[in-house]
Amino acid sequence: MPPCPSVDVNLFVHNGEATVGPVIESLLAQTWPELSIRLFDDGSSDGTAAILADYAAQVPSLRLHRSSCNGGAAAAFQRAFWSGEAGFVMPKSGDDPIAPDFVEKTMAVLLAHPECAMCHAAGLVFTGEGAVREIYPATHRLFAVGGDPLLRATAVMRSYTSSPSFWGIYRRSAIDQLAPIAYRAGWDHAVLAEVALYGEIRHVPEVLYWRRDGGRPVHELARRATLAANRRQSLEGPLAEQRWRTPLITTAYAHLETFAVARIDEASRRKLMAAVPEVFRARWMPMLEAEAAELRRALPTLFAAIADVEPELSTWAAGQVADALRAAQAILPELDFSTVLCELAMLPPRCFRPRRAGAA
């Protein structure tokens, strides 16, 4: 019997002292014999570091890494993706435990289908008290198969809904082709769609992934996904990015940004990018329109804020608003933000004040 291939399990956690212990226990209980487990503390300020250190002391095979400051989910996930050398990698959060045979059953699918880039499992939501709240419906599981990469990516765009279908085991040869992960609402959507370009996505129908307390509201997730929020900066000021205001529009636009640099030929790139607005309009049209309307209502306040910043920074502030408007225009061209974009581009120039010779 051939040896079992190794799987790199890279768990990252920030301030997870209340949850990370059971998650580590679920990893140590896996029936798959070849696991390399790394624990990444993403700058925790609670008791997480002590818990991880205690596990590392008790289980010498665990490897522990600690960052001095919190880098946020996108950076942590990217580290979890690219750490290690095994042919398969499982990024893992510090919130959600898995069944003891999670790795065994997802790896069985990956080994049976060499063209498969990722396999996940069905999931449920449980409360902090341990009660099962719901089982995710079968429609939340991804099944993007076949020989056409564009059809696979489009299938992911049309169906990805909940995170259990994101937390699977990935074939490293596929994820090594991914673009860097941007701090954007919906970054996980875009990552999965790009993964599908490089291989199939399949699932195990058994409930093996246990999600703690379910998801957060989409606007909260959009704020938390920004680089500014991860660095404890305000998103209300005129210098902050404004795309957090339209999380679903931003999610759709993130696919355009991802496909623009994907490892596909130019004809496929054009075809796939052209499909993005159609796919997401079919899924979310009323919500996309509501986000665009809310953005339009915010424009007077945003214009006033631009007028109030230092002359040297007004172009930057205008650019943040323009980025949000361009994303909305790309997904909802019939709403026509072109006039507002022209107004932003034609704001009166605010000249730099000349400095006196020798001034500091």
C-alpha positions in Angstrom: 0.0 0.0 0.0 1.5 3.4 -1.0 2.3 5.8 1.9 -0.3 8.5 2.7 0.7 11.9 1.4 1.4 14.5 4.0 -1.0 17.4 4.6 0.1 20.8 6.0 -2.4 22.0 8.5 -1.9 25.7 9.2 -4.1 27.1 11.9 -4.2 30.9 12.5 -5.9 32.6 15.4 -6.2 36.1 16.8 -7.6 36.5 20.4 -9.1 33.0 20.3 -8.5 31.9 23.9 -12.2 30.8 24.2 -12.2 28.7 21.1 -8.8 27.6 19.9 -8.3 24.7 22.4 -11.1 22.5 21.1 -10.0 23.3 17.5 -6.5 22.1 18.2 -7.9 19.0 19.9 -10.0 18.2 16.8 -6.8 18.4 14.7 -4.9 16.1 17.0 -7.8 13.6 16.8 -7.6 13.3 13.0 -7.5 9.7 11.7 -5.2 10.7 8.8 -1.7 9.7 9.8 0.4 12.2 8.0 -0.3 15.7 9.3 2.1 18.6 9.8 0.4 21.1 12.1 1.5 24.7 12.5 0.0 27.2 14.9 0.1 30.9 13.9 -0.8 33.4 16.6 -1.7 36.6 14.7 -0.7 39.1 17.3 -3.2 38.1 20.0 -3.5 40.3 23.1 -5.5 37.8 25.3 -4.5 34.4 26.6 -4.1 32.8 23.2 -0.4 32.8 23.2 -0.2 30.9 26.5 -2.7 28.3 25.2 -0.7 27.7 22.0 2.6 27.5 23.9 1.1 24.9 26.3 0.0 22.7 23.4 3.4 23.1 21.7 5.1 22.0 24.9 2.9 18.9 25.3 3.0 17.9 21.6 6.5 18.4 20.3 5.4 17.9 16.6 3.4 21.1 16.8 5.2 24.1 15.4 4.4 27.5 16.8 4.8 30.9 15.2 3.8 34.2 16.7 3.5 37.6 15.1 4.0 40.7 17.2 1.0 42.5 15.7 -2.3 41.5 14.1 -2.2 41.4 10.3 -5.8 40.4 9.7 -7.6 37.6 8.0 -6.3 38.1 4.5 -2.6 38.2 5.5 -3.1 35.3 7.9 -4.9 33.2 5.4 -2.2 33.9 2.8 0.4 32.7 5.3 -1.7 29.6 6.0 -1.9 28.9 2.2 1.8 29.1 1.5 3.5 27.7 4.6 4.9 24.2 4.4 6.1 21.9 1.7 3.5 19.1 1.5 1.5 18.5 -1.6 -1.7 19.3 0.2 -2.5 22.2 2.6 -5.4 22.9 4.9 -5.8 26.5 6.2 -7.6 26.5 9.5 -9.2 29.1 11.6 -9.1 29.0 15.4 -12.9 29.0 15.7 -14.4 25.9 14.1 -13.5 22.3 15.0 -13.8 19.5 12.5 -14.8 15.8 12.7 -12.0 13.3 13.4 -12.3 11.9 9.8 -12.5 15.3 8.1 -9.0 15.0 6.6 -9.3 11.3 5.8 -12.5 11.7 3.8 -11.6 14.9 2.0 -8.2 13.4 1.1 -9.9 10.3 -0.3 -11.7 12.6 -2.8 -8.5 14.5 -3.7 -6.6 11.2 -4.3 -9.4 9.7 -6.3 -9.5 12.8 -8.6 -6.0 14.1 -9.5 -7.6 17.0 -11.4 -9.3 18.2 -8.1 -7.8 21.3 -6.7 -9.8 21.5 -3.5 -12.3 19.4 -1.5 -14.4 20.5 1.5 -17.2 18.9 3.5 -20.7 19.7 4.5 -21.1 21.8 7.6 -23.4 22.8 10.4 -23.7 25.8 12.7 -23.5 25.2 16.5 -23.9 27.7 19.3 -21.3 28.6 22.0 -23.2 26.2 24.3 -22.8 23.3 21.9 -26.3 23.1 20.5 -26.7 22.5 16.7 -28.5 25.5 15.3 -28.7 24.5 11.6 -27.2 22.2 9.0 -26.2 24.0 5.8 -28.3 23.0 2.9 -26.8 20.9 0.1 -26.9 23.9 -2.2 -24.1 25.5 -0.1 -21.6 22.8 -1.2 -19.5 23.5 -4.2 -19.3 21.1 -7.2 -17.3 22.7 -10.0 -16.0 19.9 -12.2 -15.2 19.2 -15.8 -12.5 20.1 -18.2 -13.5 23.8 -18.9 -11.8 26.1 -16.4 -14.2 29.0 -17.2 -17.2 26.9 -16.6 -15.8 25.8 -13.2 -15.0 29.4 -12.2 -18.5 30.5 -13.3 -20.1 27.6 -11.3 -18.3 28.9 -8.2 -19.5 32.5 -8.8 -23.0 31.3 -9.1 -23.1 29.1 -6.0 -20.6 30.0 -3.3 -22.5 31.0 -0.3 -21.1 29.8 3.1 -17.7 29.4 4.5 -17.7 25.6 5.2 -17.2 25.3 1.4 -14.1 27.5 1.7 -12.3 25.6 4.6 -11.2 22.6 2.8 -8.0 20.9 1.7 -6.2 22.4 -1.3 -3.8 20.9 -3.7 -0.6 22.9 -3.4 0.1 22.8 -7.2 -3.2 24.7 -7.7 -2.8 27.3 -4.9 0.8 28.1 -5.9 -0.7 29.7 -9.0 -3.0 32.1 -7.0 -2.6 35.9 -7.0 -1.9 37.6 -3.7 -5.0 38.0 -1.6 -6.3 41.6 -1.4 -8.0 43.2 1.6 -11.5 43.3 0.0 -15.0 42.3 0.9 -15.6 39.0 -0.7 -12.0 38.0 -1.0 -12.8 34.4 -0.2 -15.3 34.4 -3.2 -12.6 35.6 -5.6 -10.0 33.1 -4.2 -12.3 30.2 -4.7 -13.2 31.3 -8.2 -9.5 31.5 -9.2 -8.8 28.1 -7.6 -11.5 26.7 -9.9 -9.5 27.9 -12.9 -6.7 25.6 -11.9 -8.6 22.5 -11.0 -11.9 21.0 -9.9 -13.7 21.8 -6.6 -15.5 18.9 -5.0 -17.1 18.1 -1.6 -17.8 15.3 0.9 -21.6 15.3 1.5 -21.2 14.3 5.2 -21.3 17.0 7.9 -17.7 17.1 9.0 -17.2 20.9 9.5 -18.7 22.5 12.6 -19.0 26.3 12.3 -19.2 28.2 15.6 -22.2 30.7 15.8 -22.5 31.1 12.0 -21.6 34.2 9.9 -21.6 37.9 10.6 -23.7 40.6 8.7 -22.2 41.4 5.3 -21.5 45.0 6.1 -19.6 44.1 9.3 -17.6 41.6 7.3 -16.9 44.3 4.6 -15.5 46.7 7.2 -13.4 44.0 8.9 -12.0 43.0 5.5 -10.3 46.3 4.9 -6.6 46.9 5.5 -7.5 50.1 7.5 -9.7 48.2 9.9 -7.0 45.5 10.4 -4.7 48.4 11.4 -7.2 49.9 13.8 -7.8 52.9 11.6 -11.1 54.7 11.1 -13.1 54.0 8.0 -15.2 57.1 8.4 -12.5 59.7 7.5 -12.0 61.1 4.0 -8.7 59.3 3.5 -10.1 55.8 4.1 -11.1 53.5 1.2 -14.8 53.7 0.5 -15.5 50.3 -1.1 -16.6 48.9 2.3 -19.8 50.8 1.8 -20.9 48.4 -1.0 -19.8 44.9 0.1 -21.7 42.9 -2.6 -20.6 45.3 -5.4 -17.1 45.0 -4.1 -17.3 41.2 -4.0 -18.4 41.2 -7.7 -15.7 43.7 -8.7 -13.1 41.7 -6.8 -13.7 38.9 -9.3 -12.8 41.3 -12.2 -9.6 42.3 -10.4 -8.7 38.6 -9.8 -9.5 37.4 -13.3 -7.5 40.4 -14.8 -4.3 38.7 -13.5 -5.3 35.1 -13.5 -3.1 32.5 -15.3 -5.3 32.1 -18.3 -5.1 33.1 -22.0 -6.3 36.5 -23.1 -9.4 35.3 -24.9 -10.5 33.4 -21.8 -9.7 36.4 -19.6 -12.0 38.6 -21.7 -14.8 36.1 -21.7 -14.6 35.4 -18.0 -14.5 39.1 -17.0 -17.4 39.9 -19.3 -19.4 37.2 -17.5 -18.9 38.6 -14.0 -21.6 41.4 -14.0 -24.1 39.0 -15.6 -23.5 36.3 -12.9 -23.7 38.6 -9.9 -26.6 40.7 -11.2 -28.6 37.4 -11.6 -27.8 36.4 -8.0 -28.0 39.7 -6.1 -29.6 42.4 -8.3 -32.0 44.0 -5.7 -29.2 44.1 -3.1 -26.7 45.5 -5.6 -29.1 48.3 -6.5 -29.7 49.1 -2.8 -26.0 49.4 -2.2 -25.6 51.7 -5.2 -28.5 53.9 -4.1 -26.9 54.1 -0.6 -23.6 55.1 -2.1 -25.3 57.8 -4.1 -27.0 59.2 -1.0 -23.6 59.4 0.7 -22.0 61.4 -2.1 -22.8 64.9 -0.7 -21.1 64.0 2.6 -18.2 62.4 0.8 -17.7 65.5 -1.4 -17.8 67.7 1.6 -15.2 65.6 3.3 -12.9 65.9 0.3 -13.2 69.7 0.3 -12.2 69.7 4.0 -8.9 67.8 3.7 -5.5 69.4 3.2 -4.7 70.4 -0.4 -2.0 67.9 -0.7 -4.4 65.1 0.1 -7.5 66.0 -1.8 -6.6 64.0 -4.8 -6.1 60.9 -2.7 -9.4 61.4 -0.9 -11.2 61.9 -4.3 -9.6 58.7 -5.6 -11.1 56.6 -2.8 -14.6 57.7 -3.7 -13.9 57.3 -7.4 -12.7 53.7 -6.8 -16.1 52.8 -5.1 -18.0 54.5 -8.0 -16.0 52.8 -10.7 -16.8 49.4 -9.1 -20.5 50.2 -9.0 -20.4 51.5 -12.6 -18.7 48.2 -13.7 -21.4 46.0 -12.2 -24.4 48.3 -12.7 -23.7 50.4 -15.8 -27.3 51.4 -16.2 -27.2 53.5 -13.0 -24.6 55.7 -14.7 -22.2 57.3 -12.2 -20.2 58.8 -15.1 -21.3 62.4 -14.3 -20.2 62.0 -10.7 -16.9 60.5 -11.8 -16.4 63.5 -14.1 -17.2 65.9 -11.2 -14.5 64.2 -9.1 -12.0 64.4 -11.9 -12.7 68.1 -12.4 -12.6 69.2 -8.8 -10.8 72.6 -8.7 -7.1 72.1 -8.4 -5.9 73.0 -4.9 -2.3 74.2 -5.3 0.5 73.4 -3.0 1.5 76.3 -0.9 5.1 77.3 -1.8 7.7 76.9 0.9 10.1 79.6 1.8 13.7 78.8 1.1 15.2 77.0 4.0 11.9 76.2 5.6 11.6 72.8 7.3 
